[in-house]
Amino acid sequence: MARWADGDPSGFLEISDPSVTYFDPFQQSRLNGLDALTRLYSELTGKIHIDRYEYQNAAVQENGGTAVLSYDFQSSGSEGQMCWHCTEVYRQTPAGWRIIHTHWSLPQATA
């Protein structure tokens, strides 16, 4: 995340599986595969700068060679103040843990 905060999202690409899938609220549909995620992140390179960020309510659930990381993410920077929910699914491989799915969503506004 430190690299992302400096405008370099490639750190996430380095730990993503070739079969990674990806959702976020600004994409019309799911992205499939590392090539698609690389294209998206190349469009964001150098455009996002985060001054401060915090993970909240992080939880890891592991089952054999699979782990699910979920957390709330708050940041402030070039995009203003943002709050997100994030879920990442990891698979253990001979090269280490790799992201096989990421899902970002925006919290619902409370009344």
Helices and strands as residue ranges (DSSP letters): H 2-5, H 10-14, E 16-23, E 31-32, H 34-44, E 50-63, E 66-77, E 80-93, E 96-105
